[in-house]
Amino acid sequence: MDLGLKGKIAIVTGGGRGLGKAIALDLGAEGAHVVVADINVEAAKGVATQVGQTGGKALAVTVDVSKADQVQAMVAEALQEFGRVDILVNNAGIVGPQRSFVDLAEEGWDLVVAINLKGVFLCSKVVLPHMIEQKSGKITHIASIAGKTGEPFNGVYSATKAGVISLTQSMALECARHNINVNAVCPAAMDTDVMAQVYRERSKYLGLTPTEMKQKVESSFPLPRTLTVGDVARLVLFLASESSSMITGEAVNISGGVEVH
């Protein structure tokens, strides 16, 4: 199905690896031009090169989404290169420390909030005036099912993703009159390096090995297969397309049935 993304200008934060990389590559394959933004510029450059090989144009940009000046510079580079921004995917995020609540240090809390929640706020705040001016835009935040049902030993991550879901709703209602759609995607655990870290850190609190922890999580899926970054990227592309023009303010699960509300 042609999603009508050819020639669209997209910014993907955290685009240098994992889910962000999958989203950037899929956008490029659909003919979109992609700003691959990541704190690791070499990773961003590698993905941008791959996007270029699919036919779309790409720009690699260094950004720490928790820093307002860097976010402003990212958007300025995108506008200088492409002249507009049609799609923003707020994907940059970290899981942070997997700790019991009493063991979680204030510094760990502040870091996760700064990237996962403040970062979404800053990127959206800087991009929105341009979308409002052009009277169109698609913004998708990467949240999590942990933002709908809190998880043990994952309190700060769960809290930030719940905040992203609530922010999605507020932004959608505010931006609808400007023809701007704002949605969130809520994945379950994906088979990524980040989740491998989670299994290593969280398993010790549950008396399991990391392998046993992974098996426990994956066996909880009613649909009996592993969720991939490709699965989630395809949902993000649908929300970035005109096929989703009447969808806004939603936090869409992609969890194989783990989360159903």
C-alpha positions in Angstrom: 0.0 0.0 0.0 1.3 3.4 -0.9 1.3 5.5 2.2 1.8 8.8 0.4 5.0 9.7 2.2 7.1 10.4 -0.8 8.7 13.8 -0.5 7.6 14.3 3.1 10.2 15.6 5.6 10.6 13.6 8.8 12.6 14.1 11.9 13.3 10.9 13.9 15.0 11.4 17.2 17.1 8.5 18.6 17.4 7.5 14.9 20.8 5.9 15.2 19.9 2.5 16.4 17.1 0.1 17.4 13.5 1.3 16.8 14.6 4.7 15.6 16.8 3.2 12.9 14.0 0.9 11.7 11.6 3.9 11.5 14.1 6.0 9.6 14.9 3.3 7.1 11.2 2.5 6.5 10.4 6.2 6.0 13.3 6.4 3.5 12.0 3.3 1.7 8.6 5.1 1.3 10.4 8.1 -0.3 10.4 10.4 2.7 13.4 12.6 3.4 14.7 11.9 6.9 16.6 13.9 9.5 18.3 11.2 11.6 18.9 12.8 14.9 20.9 11.0 17.6 23.3 11.8 20.5 25.7 9.4 18.7 26.5 11.3 15.5 28.5 8.4 13.9 25.5 6.1 14.4 23.2 8.8 12.9 25.5 9.2 9.9 25.5 5.4 9.3 21.7 5.3 9.2 21.5 8.4 7.1 23.8 6.7 4.5 21.5 3.7 4.5 18.4 5.9 4.1 20.1 7.6 1.1 20.6 4.2 -0.5 16.9 3.6 -0.4 16.2 6.6 -2.5 15.2 9.2 0.1 17.5 12.1 1.1 18.8 12.1 4.6 20.6 14.4 7.1 22.4 13.3 10.2 22.2 15.6 13.2 23.7 15.4 16.6 21.2 16.1 19.4 20.7 15.6 23.1 16.9 16.0 23.3 17.1 17.2 26.9 19.0 20.3 25.8 16.9 23.1 24.4 19.7 24.7 22.4 20.6 21.4 20.7 16.9 20.8 19.9 16.6 24.2 18.4 19.8 23.7 16.3 18.4 20.3 15.1 15.2 21.8 13.8 17.1 24.8 12.3 19.3 22.3 10.4 16.3 20.4 9.2 14.6 23.6 7.9 17.8 24.8 6.3 18.2 21.5 4.4 14.6 20.7 3.5 12.5 23.9 4.1 9.8 22.3 6.2 9.0 19.5 8.7 6.0 17.3 8.0 6.6 14.4 10.5 8.2 14.4 13.9 8.8 11.0 15.6 9.8 11.5 19.2 11.6 8.2 19.6 14.7 9.2 21.7 14.5 7.6 25.2 16.2 5.5 27.8 15.0 2.8 30.1 17.2 4.1 32.9 18.1 2.2 36.1 16.2 -1.0 36.8 16.0 -0.6 40.6 13.6 -1.0 43.4 12.0 2.3 44.2 14.0 2.8 47.4 17.3 2.1 45.6 16.6 4.6 42.8 18.9 7.6 43.1 17.7 11.1 42.4 20.2 11.5 39.6 18.8 8.4 37.8 15.2 9.8 38.2 16.3 13.2 36.8 18.1 11.7 33.8 15.2 9.5 32.6 12.7 12.4 33.1 14.9 14.8 31.2 15.2 12.5 28.1 11.9 10.6 28.0 9.5 13.4 29.0 11.3 16.8 28.7 12.8 15.7 25.4 9.4 15.0 24.0 8.3 18.5 25.2 11.3 20.3 23.8 11.2 18.7 20.3 7.5 19.2 20.0 7.7 22.8 21.2 10.3 23.7 18.6 8.7 21.9 15.7 5.1 22.9 16.3 5.2 26.5 15.3 6.4 25.5 11.8 3.6 22.9 11.5 1.1 25.4 12.7 2.3 27.8 10.1 2.0 25.3 7.3 -1.4 24.0 8.7 -0.4 20.4 8.7 1.8 17.9 10.6 2.1 14.5 12.1 3.7 13.9 15.5 4.2 10.5 17.0 5.6 9.9 20.4 7.1 6.5 21.3 5.6 5.7 24.7 5.2 2.2 26.2 2.6 -0.2 27.6 4.6 0.5 30.9 2.9 4.0 30.7 -0.5 2.3 31.0 0.3 -0.3 33.6 3.3 0.4 35.8 6.0 -2.2 36.1 8.0 -3.2 39.2 11.6 -2.1 39.3 10.8 0.2 36.4 9.1 3.1 38.2 10.7 6.1 36.6 10.4 4.7 33.1 6.8 3.9 33.7 6.1 7.3 35.1 7.7 9.1 32.1 5.8 7.0 29.6 2.5 7.7 31.4 3.4 11.4 31.2 4.0 11.0 27.4 0.6 9.5 27.0 -1.1 12.3 28.9 0.9 14.9 27.0 -0.2 13.2 23.7 -3.8 13.8 24.6 -3.3 17.4 25.6 -1.3 18.2 22.5 -3.8 16.4 20.2 -6.7 18.5 21.5 -4.8 21.7 21.3 -3.3 21.1 17.8 -6.4 19.6 16.0 -7.6 23.0 14.9 -4.3 23.4 13.0 -4.7 20.1 11.2 -1.9 18.4 13.2 -2.3 14.8 14.4 -0.6 13.8 17.6 -0.5 10.2 18.7 1.6 7.8 20.8 2.7 4.3 20.2 2.9 1.9 23.1 5.0 -1.1 22.4 5.6 -4.1 24.7 9.1 -5.5 25.1 11.0 -5.7 21.8 14.0 -7.9 20.9 16.6 -5.1 21.2 19.9 -4.4 23.0 18.0 -2.1 25.4 15.8 -4.9 26.5 18.8 -7.2 27.0 20.0 -4.6 29.5 16.7 -4.6 31.2 16.7 -8.4 31.6 20.2 -8.2 33.1 19.4 -5.6 35.6 15.8 -6.5 36.6 16.3 -10.3 36.8 18.4 -10.1 40.0 15.5 -8.6 41.9 13.3 -11.5 40.9 15.8 -14.3 41.5 16.1 -15.2 37.8 18.8 -15.3 35.2 18.6 -12.8 32.4 17.6 -15.7 30.0 14.9 -16.8 32.4 13.7 -13.2 32.7 13.5 -12.8 28.9 11.6 -16.1 28.6 9.2 -15.0 31.4 8.4 -11.7 29.5 8.1 -13.3 26.1 5.9 -16.1 27.3 3.4 -13.5 28.6 2.5 -12.5 25.0 -0.9 -13.9 24.0 0.3 -13.8 20.4 3.1 -16.3 20.5 5.9 -14.5 18.8 8.5 -11.8 19.6 7.7 -8.2 18.9 10.2 -6.7 16.5 11.2 -3.1 15.8 9.8 -3.7 12.2 6.4 -4.3 13.7 6.5 -1.0 15.6 8.0 1.0 12.7 5.1 0.0 10.4 2.6 1.3 12.9 4.6 4.6 13.2 4.5 5.0 9.4 0.8 4.4 9.3 0.3 7.2 11.8 2.6 9.5 9.8 0.5 8.9 6.7 -2.8 10.5 5.5 -4.5 7.1 6.0 -4.6 8.0 9.7 -5.9 11.5 9.2 -8.8 11.0 11.6 -6.7 9.4 14.3 -5.4 11.8 17.0 -4.9 11.7 20.7 -4.5 8.0 20.8 -2.0 5.8 22.6 -2.0 2.8 20.3 -0.8 -0.5 21.8 1.4 -2.9 19.9 1.9 -5.6 22.4 0.7 -8.9 21.1 -2.2 -8.6 23.5 -0.2 -8.0 26.6 -2.0 -4.6 27.1 -5.5 -4.2 25.9 -6.7 -0.8 27.1 
